[in-house]
Amino acid sequence: MDTLDSLRIFLRVAEQGSFARAADSLGLSKAAASIAIQRLETSLGTQLLHRTTRKVQLSHDGRALYERARDLVDDMDELRGMFRRDARDLRGRLRVDMSSGVARGLVIPRLPEFLARHPGLSVEISGTDRRVDVVREGFDCVLRVGALGDSSLVARPLGRMRLVNCASPGYLERHGVPRTLEDLMAGHRLIHYVTTFGQRPQGFEYPVAGGHAELPMEGAVTVNSGQAYEAAALAGLGIIQVPALAVREYLDAGQLVEVLPDMPPAPMPVTLLYAQRRNLPLRVRAFMDWMAGVVTPCLEVSP
């Protein structure tokens, strides 16, 4: 049994949490799986698994090996199938990141069609609103909404996402419907969004000749996630400026109402990012092409 086979057994044991279940899924005896792990631990000079009578858990070194071995085995599977033309032959794991709103409302509902097309792939989706470290955290690609800043990553622009101003009917009943900037200053509140607490919140963004400006506004609530931002608006805590795509269902249901439609914030760029690699794995390229096909038609503004 070679090292790659031993790594496959190690991965399966780690995922199943059991030598017996892992061996059964691989068509091996429990003894053969146990011997393979023992030899792998001996060759690496460390304990990879903590074994008890009830369960098997990864050690600290085992967790580190798991992440590296998963990528190595996936790459070897792809190398073996790189000249196959059938999309169903793609194998391995994909790890991707995007905002929780895009994941929940757009990508995950369409994911069954991608997995049906590529049954040999598995997908790990991180739905966060923070900026992940693509390389350090091992992401194959990320879908980012907003300005990119300086980056060594490869960028694939998909378009720009239209933003809207909206508030709940209850809020508008209490404070009135704003129609001008002067109305905003006369008793309205903005729900503030920051990526990190302690940052200076932005004001109300509106278009001016040659660009956009900000109007400082009071607000009793500051949040740092897209879900909390929408929830605060639904609770009637103030006005939000948010991608139309993220609140489409609330607008359609009348739970939120668009205000000041002639004063929208600047559209936000939507970009697929991935680490610079000499040969981009076919499974990553296939997923990014699929995701571009899902997201781009939903963007109101072209690149």
C-alpha angles and dihedrals in degrees: 000000000000128000094260091056090049090052090051090053091047091052093049093048090049092050096044096040088220137082092211096052092043093049092048092051090051096045093246135123118257089242092055091051092048093049091049091054092046091053091047091051090048093050092049095041096230142089111256101179137038107218125202132163090259106039149356120235134184118253120223090266089043091058090051092049092046093062094046094042093049091057092043094052091045091051092048090050089052092046090055091051100037093112095047114106100200111101089212089068094070112115137185144050131305123203114195137168132207139147116292091241094054091044094049100039104033120010106038095050088057096040096095090067091054093048091046088055092046108030092168093064130084124198131212110197121196108197102194138140095215125091106256124208100247097199101036094044093045101242118163091206142341132211107221127192113199140026115338104208121194113339141159089212125109111252125210109187115214101179140275128296120227116234128209137196113233145160138178122274089242092055092048091049090056099040104025130242110292115227102168139028087254089059090055091055092050101078106313124131132214123212104228123223123198132168091218127024111246094044119121107259118235120243129230107306117217137167123265132171107296097007144336136308135197130237112204110233137182120247134174096203132058122183136181103205135065093232092053090046092056093041091054091053092048088051090057097247097135149296122316133196106214142153108280089226092060095055101031093113092050092049092048091050094047092242088121129029126208114237132188092014090176091059105057123162118249113285113259121235117242115210140174111220129192137166119268108261130167091230117022108217113253091233090058093047091049092051094047092049090050093047092048088054091051099044105035097064088054094057114099094205124053122226 
